[in-house]
């Protein structure tokens, strides 16, 4: 699976109608991340989401609220630890 087609923080598909690119401090778009994860050059929810596992749990909760079943929630979040945000050195 090519991960560059997803937000590199939460794995939202860039093809999704809900996807809007995040922004840098200067207002330029940062297409690597969605606007739910990255605004004005900073990650959102940085006090509560510190690890890939934290992000997986948050995304699963949001998907559950949307009525997405357990298997699909797992499928949609399994790749999160492989994303760039969680693999920076």
N, C-alpha and C positions, 0 to 999 in steps of 0.2 A: 504494500500500500504506500502510495506517495503521500508523505505527510505535509508537503508544501501546499497542499490544497486546503489546509485547515489552519485555523488560528493556532499559533504556536504556544498558546497557553492553555486554552480550554478545549481545543479540538472542534470548535464550531466550523462546519464546512463553509468555505468562502463563497460557494455557490448558493448558500441559503439566503432566502429573502430577508432574514434577520441579521445577516452579516453586514456590518459597516466597519471600515478600517479604523483602527485606533489613531491617535495623533501624537506627534512630537510636541515639545515645549513651544516651538515656533508655529504650531498649527498645521504643519505638513502631515500628510497621511502616512501612517506606518502600517502597511498592508500585511505585515507578518502577524499582527495581533488584531483582534476585534475591539470595538469600542466599549465592550463590557469589561475587558481585561486591561486595556491600556489607554490612558487619557493624559494628555499634556506631558508626555515623556515619562510617565510613572505607571506602574501596575496598580490597579484598583484592588481594594480589599487586602492590601499587603499585610495588614495586622492579623487577619484571620486565615488567609490562604498563603502558607509559607512553603508547602511541599506539593509534589504531584498528587500525593494521596489526599491532601486537603482539597485540591481542585477536583479530583475524581468524586469525592463525597459531595461537594457542592453541586457539581453538574448532575450527578445521579438524583439528588434531591429536587433540582429544578425539572428534570425530565419526569420524575415521578409525579410532580404537581401537574404536569401536562398530560398525565395518563399513559405514559410510556411504560411498557412492561419491563420486568426484571431482566430478561435476556437481552432486550434491546438496550437497556441502560448499561449493561455490562459491555456490550459490543461498542457502544458509542463512547465509552470512557477507557477502554483497555489500553489504547495507544497514548494516553496523556503522558505517562512517564517518559516516553520517547521523544516528546516535543522539545524544541530548542530552549524554551524558557527553563525547563527542568534539567537541561544537560549542559548548561553554560559552566565553564571551568573557572 
